[in-house]
Amino acid sequence: MTGKLNPILVNSLLAVFCGLMAIWFFHSFPELTRSAADSVNSALSYPELPARELRILVQTADNWVMERRSLQDRARALELENIALRTSLQRLGVSQPASSLGLIGASVTLRYPDAWWKEVRVNKGSGDGVVAGAPAMSDGFMIGRVSSVGPDYSWVELVTSSTFLLAAVVVDTWDLGVINGDDMGSIWLMYMPPGKEFTRGMLVSTALVGDYLPPGIPVGMIWGPGEIRDGLTPYRVASGAHLTQLYNVQILSFASQERAP
């Protein structure tokens, strides 16, 4: 047998070489990688549909009893806060466009390990009424915003992403700030005025910033102050949603909204 290459050794070397080439390709061409992932997802969506639906059914049945009362309480609180915010805007003379909002239920189908706190892909797209810029929620709290939309899928940028910026307000004091993530799972309320003190548990919600992002959507609660930067104090915000175990989201639908010319 001397003088002949061992087939097992040859196959092992080829496998290592192919693996290294794949790693180099994925890191060198991220956009092609995403396109390839979307294509593979579309091709595999049909054979994997029964298992995916069964998983969703089991998860829903397991969580329904424990989460039903919590979701009802949060829905009531959200409705009351929405009414209070609209009343305050009316007192300030801010016009509010008439809208008909709904929720589009979607399942998370992809979450890259190296972008775990940056973005997720969901199984609803333009064909289901999803538009870019629409907020995505879980457990009644905003967890991100739709960044791009395909025919039957969408990408949602998470609030924990360092590129995520969102005008927000501390409901108890009406102080405005900017929500920003750190790519590590934390959410920060930035640019808060000096001398202000916010106690743990104060609610932080969205401010009036655009057609696709209405005010009053809860983002989380004040957790505590961070290190002072340039005379301003950032505050860490604890999300009310389970961002580490994100399986299903709800996206606000604006299909019926009438926008002014």
C-alpha positions in Angstrom: 0.0 0.0 0.0 3.1 2.3 0.1 3.1 5.0 -2.5 -0.7 5.4 -2.5 -2.5 8.2 -0.9 -4.9 7.3 1.9 -8.5 8.0 0.6 -9.5 9.1 4.1 -6.7 11.6 4.4 -7.4 13.0 0.9 -11.1 13.4 1.7 -10.3 15.1 5.0 -8.0 17.6 3.4 -10.5 18.4 0.7 -13.2 18.9 3.4 -10.9 21.3 5.3 -10.1 23.2 2.1 -13.7 23.6 1.1 -14.6 24.7 4.6 -11.9 27.4 4.6 -13.0 28.6 1.1 -16.6 28.8 2.4 -15.5 30.9 5.4 -13.5 33.2 3.2 -16.4 33.6 0.8 -19.0 34.4 3.5 -16.8 37.1 5.1 -15.7 38.6 1.7 -19.1 38.8 0.1 -21.8 39.4 2.8 -24.4 40.7 0.4 -24.1 37.6 -1.8 -24.3 35.5 1.4 -27.5 37.1 2.3 -28.9 36.7 -1.2 -27.9 33.0 -1.2 -29.5 32.5 2.3 -32.7 34.1 1.1 -32.8 31.8 -2.0 -32.1 28.7 0.0 -34.8 29.7 2.5 -37.3 30.2 -0.3 -36.4 26.8 -1.8 -36.6 25.0 1.6 -39.7 26.8 2.8 -42.0 24.2 1.4 -40.4 20.9 2.7 -39.7 22.5 6.1 -43.2 24.0 6.4 -44.8 21.1 8.4 -42.0 21.0 10.9 -42.0 24.7 11.3 -45.7 24.9 11.8 -45.6 22.1 14.3 -42.9 23.9 16.3 -44.9 27.1 16.3 -48.0 25.2 17.5 -46.1 23.6 20.3 -44.5 26.8 21.4 -47.8 28.7 21.3 -49.6 26.0 23.3 -46.9 26.0 25.9 -46.8 29.8 26.4 -50.4 30.6 25.9 -51.6 30.0 29.5 -48.7 32.0 31.1 -48.6 34.9 28.7 -52.4 35.5 28.1 -53.0 37.5 31.3 -49.7 39.4 30.9 -50.5 40.3 27.3 -54.0 41.5 28.2 -52.6 43.7 31.0 -50.0 45.2 28.6 -52.6 45.7 25.9 -54.8 47.7 28.3 -51.8 49.7 29.5 -50.8 50.4 25.9 -54.3 51.5 24.9 -54.5 53.9 27.9 -51.1 55.3 27.1 -52.0 55.8 23.5 -55.1 57.7 24.5 -53.1 59.9 26.9 -50.5 60.6 24.2 -53.1 61.5 21.6 -54.8 63.8 24.1 -51.5 65.6 24.9 -50.8 66.0 21.2 -54.3 67.5 20.6 -53.7 70.0 23.5 -50.4 71.0 21.8 -52.2 71.5 18.5 -50.3 68.7 16.7 -52.4 67.4 13.8 -52.7 63.6 13.7 -53.4 61.8 10.4 -56.2 59.4 10.3 -55.0 55.9 10.2 -56.2 52.3 10.3 -53.5 50.2 12.0 -53.4 46.5 12.3 -50.9 43.8 13.3 -49.2 41.3 11.0 -48.1 38.2 12.8 -44.7 36.8 11.7 -42.2 34.1 12.7 -38.5 34.6 12.9 -36.9 32.4 10.3 -33.2 33.4 10.4 -30.9 35.0 13.0 -27.2 35.0 12.3 -25.0 34.2 15.3 -22.5 37.0 14.4 -25.4 39.5 14.1 -27.6 38.1 16.9 -28.3 41.6 18.4 -28.5 43.4 15.0 -31.2 41.9 12.8 -33.6 39.0 12.2 -35.5 37.8 9.2 -39.2 37.1 9.4 -41.5 35.2 7.0 -43.8 38.1 6.0 -43.1 40.6 3.3 -44.7 43.1 0.9 -47.3 40.5 -0.2 -48.6 40.5 3.3 -48.7 44.3 3.7 -45.3 44.8 5.4 -43.5 48.1 4.5 -40.0 49.4 5.3 -39.9 51.5 8.4 -42.8 49.8 10.2 -42.2 48.9 13.8 -42.0 45.3 15.0 -43.2 44.3 18.4 -43.1 41.4 20.8 -45.0 41.0 24.1 -46.4 44.6 23.5 -43.0 46.2 23.3 -41.1 47.5 20.2 -38.2 45.3 19.4 -37.1 46.8 16.1 -38.0 48.3 12.8 -38.4 46.8 9.3 -35.2 47.6 7.4 -35.9 45.9 4.0 -38.8 44.0 2.5 -39.0 41.1 0.0 -42.1 39.5 -1.6 -42.5 36.9 1.2 -39.9 37.9 3.8 -38.5 41.0 5.7 -35.5 42.0 7.7 -36.0 43.7 11.0 -33.2 45.8 12.6 -33.3 45.2 16.3 -33.3 48.0 19.0 -30.1 46.4 20.3 -28.2 47.3 17.1 -25.6 50.0 17.2 -27.0 51.5 14.0 -30.6 51.7 15.4 -31.6 55.2 16.2 -35.1 56.1 17.5 -36.6 59.2 19.0 -38.2 58.3 22.4 -39.7 59.9 25.4 -39.7 59.1 29.1 -43.5 59.0 29.7 -43.4 60.2 33.4 -41.4 63.4 32.7 -41.9 63.9 28.9 -38.1 64.2 28.4 -37.0 63.4 24.8 -34.0 61.2 23.9 -32.7 58.8 21.4 -32.8 55.0 21.7 -29.6 53.3 20.6 -28.2 49.7 20.9 -24.6 48.5 21.4 -24.6 45.2 19.5 -24.2 43.4 22.8 -27.8 43.1 23.9 -28.2 46.4 25.7 -30.5 49.4 24.9 -29.5 52.9 25.8 -31.5 56.2 26.0 -29.0 58.8 24.9 -28.6 62.6 25.1 -30.6 63.1 28.3 -30.3 66.6 29.8 -28.0 67.0 32.8 -29.5 67.4 36.2 -32.4 65.0 35.3 -32.9 62.0 37.5 -34.9 59.0 36.1 -35.9 56.3 38.5 -35.9 52.6 37.7 -39.2 51.4 36.1 -40.1 54.6 34.3 -41.6 53.7 30.9 -39.9 54.7 27.7 -42.0 54.9 24.5 -41.7 56.1 20.9 -42.1 59.8 20.1 -44.0 61.2 17.1 -41.4 60.9 14.4 -43.0 59.8 11.1 -45.9 58.2 9.2 -44.7 54.7 9.8 -43.9 55.1 13.5 -46.8 56.3 15.7 -46.1 57.6 19.2 -46.8 55.7 22.4 -45.3 52.3 21.5 -43.5 51.0 24.6 -39.8 50.3 24.2 -38.9 49.4 27.7 -38.3 50.7 31.3 -35.5 52.8 32.7 -32.9 50.5 34.4 -30.2 52.9 35.5 -27.7 55.6 34.5 -24.5 55.0 32.6 -21.3 56.9 32.3 -21.6 60.6 31.7 -20.4 61.6 28.2 -19.9 65.2 27.0 -22.0 66.4 29.9 -25.0 64.1 29.0 -26.0 61.0 30.9 -27.1 57.9 29.0 -29.6 55.6 30.7 -29.9 51.9 30.2 -33.3 50.7 29.2 -34.6 47.2 30.0 -36.8 45.8 27.2 -40.1 44.3 28.1 -39.7 41.7 25.4 -37.7 38.5 25.5 -35.0 39.5 23.0 -32.8 36.5 23.6 -35.7 34.1 22.7 -37.4 35.8 19.8 -39.6 33.4 17.8 -42.6 35.5 16.8 -43.1 39.2 16.2 -46.0 41.5 15.3 -45.5 44.2 12.6 -47.7 47.2 12.4 -49.6 47.3 9.2 -50.3 50.6 7.4 -52.1 49.3 4.3 -55.2 51.4 5.0 -53.5 54.6 6.0 -54.3 57.7 4.0 -51.3 60.0 3.7 -51.5 63.6 2.7 -50.1 64.5 -0.8 
